[in-house]
Amino acid sequence: QTFTTEVLSNEMKAILQQVADDNDIVIEKMEVMPDHIHMLISFPPSKAPASAIKALKGRSAYIFLQNHPEIRCSQYWGGHLWSPSYYMSKLGNMSKEVVEKYINDQKYTETNKKPHKGAQ
């Protein structure tokens, strides 16, 4: 888990916002979890979805790890901040408000989970 403090979480939010601004990506909603991020983004139809994700993940990792070289040594992905995988879905028949609520609820749900039986 990397984003374990509010300072680190807020730093990643600021980095992602800057990367988005630089790449014509609008972050509609974002929650930084300890080990992953939920985002609702929009971008011009001329931009391929994979290139939007590549820009966000690649540049944010570069900036964050420049600021925190000690974290690079402790990551699971061979010194990389993000795993190579991601999940992306179009809104489809869901409203933007439903997705925003889902993202909001993730922060509440994951921070209030009870430990599994036998967990230390």
C-alpha positions as CSV (number, residue, x, y, z in Angstrom):
1,Q,0.0,0.0,0.0
2,T,1.5,3.3,-1.1
3,F,-1.1,6.1,-0.5
4,T,-1.4,5.5,3.2
5,T,-1.4,9.1,4.4
6,E,-3.5,12.1,3.5
7,V,-0.3,13.9,2.4
8,L,0.6,11.1,-0.1
9,S,-3.0,10.8,-1.3
10,N,-3.3,14.5,-1.9
11,E,0.0,14.6,-3.7
12,M,-1.1,11.9,-6.1
13,K,-4.4,13.7,-6.7
14,A,-2.5,16.9,-7.6
15,I,-0.1,15.1,-9.9
16,L,-3.0,13.3,-11.7
17,Q,-4.8,16.6,-12.1
18,Q,-1.7,18.2,-13.6
19,V,-1.2,15.3,-16.0
20,A,-4.9,15.4,-17.0
21,D,-4.7,19.1,-17.6
22,D,-1.6,18.7,-19.8
23,N,-3.3,15.9,-21.8
24,D,-6.8,17.2,-22.5
25,I,-8.3,14.8,-19.9
26,V,-11.0,16.0,-17.5
27,I,-11.1,14.2,-14.2
28,E,-14.8,14.2,-13.2
29,K,-14.3,12.3,-10.0
30,M,-11.3,10.7,-8.3
31,E,-10.7,8.8,-5.0
32,V,-7.2,7.7,-4.1
33,M,-7.3,4.5,-2.1
34,P,-4.2,3.0,-0.3
35,D,-3.3,0.8,-3.2
36,H,-5.4,1.9,-6.2
37,I,-7.4,4.8,-7.6
38,H,-10.9,5.2,-8.9
39,M,-11.4,7.8,-11.5
40,L,-14.2,9.0,-13.8
41,I,-12.6,10.8,-16.7
42,S,-13.6,12.3,-20.0
43,F,-11.5,13.1,-23.0
44,P,-12.0,14.1,-26.6
45,P,-13.1,11.3,-29.0
46,S,-9.9,11.8,-31.0
47,K,-7.9,10.5,-28.0
48,A,-7.7,6.7,-27.7
49,P,-8.7,5.4,-24.3
50,A,-5.5,3.4,-23.9
51,S,-3.4,6.6,-24.6
52,A,-5.4,8.5,-21.9
53,I,-4.6,5.8,-19.4
54,K,-1.0,5.6,-20.5
55,A,-0.6,9.3,-20.0
56,L,-2.1,9.3,-16.6
57,K,-0.3,6.2,-15.3
58,G,3.1,6.8,-16.9
59,R,3.5,10.5,-16.1
60,S,2.1,10.3,-12.6
61,A,4.4,7.4,-11.8
62,Y,7.4,9.3,-13.1
63,I,6.6,12.4,-11.1
64,F,5.6,10.6,-7.9
65,L,8.7,8.3,-7.8
66,Q,11.0,11.3,-8.6
67,N,9.6,12.8,-5.4
68,H,9.7,9.6,-3.4
69,P,12.6,7.4,-4.5
70,E,12.3,5.3,-1.3
71,I,8.9,4.1,-2.5
72,R,10.3,2.8,-5.8
73,C,12.4,0.3,-3.8
74,S,9.3,-1.1,-2.0
75,Q,6.9,-1.6,-4.9
76,Y,5.8,-5.0,-6.1
77,W,5.9,-4.2,-9.8
78,G,9.6,-4.3,-10.3
79,G,10.1,-0.7,-9.1
80,H,7.1,0.6,-11.0
81,L,4.3,2.5,-9.2
82,W,1.4,1.0,-11.1
83,S,0.6,-2.5,-12.2
84,P,0.4,-2.9,-16.0
85,S,-3.3,-3.7,-15.8
86,Y,-6.3,-1.4,-15.5
87,Y,-10.1,-1.6,-15.7
88,M,-12.0,0.8,-17.9
89,S,-15.6,1.0,-18.8
90,K,-17.8,3.4,-20.7
91,L,-20.7,4.9,-18.8
92,G,-23.1,3.2,-21.2
93,N,-26.6,3.3,-19.7
94,M,-25.4,4.5,-16.3
95,S,-25.7,8.1,-15.4
96,K,-22.6,10.1,-14.5
97,E,-24.2,10.7,-11.0
98,V,-24.4,6.9,-10.4
99,V,-20.7,6.5,-11.2
100,E,-19.7,9.5,-9.1
101,K,-21.7,8.0,-6.2
102,Y,-20.0,4.6,-6.6
103,I,-16.6,6.3,-6.5
104,N,-17.5,8.3,-3.4
105,D,-18.8,5.2,-1.7
106,Q,-15.6,3.3,-2.4
107,K,-13.7,5.6,-0.1
108,Y,-16.2,5.2,2.7
109,T,-16.5,1.4,2.2
110,E,-12.8,0.6,2.0
111,T,-11.8,2.8,4.9
112,N,-14.5,1.3,7.1
113,K,-13.9,-2.4,6.3
114,K,-13.5,-4.6,9.3
115,P,-10.4,-6.8,9.4
116,H,-10.8,-10.4,8.2
117,K,-11.0,-13.0,10.9
118,G,-7.5,-13.9,12.0
119,A,-5.9,-10.7,10.6
120,Q,-3.4,-9.0,12.7
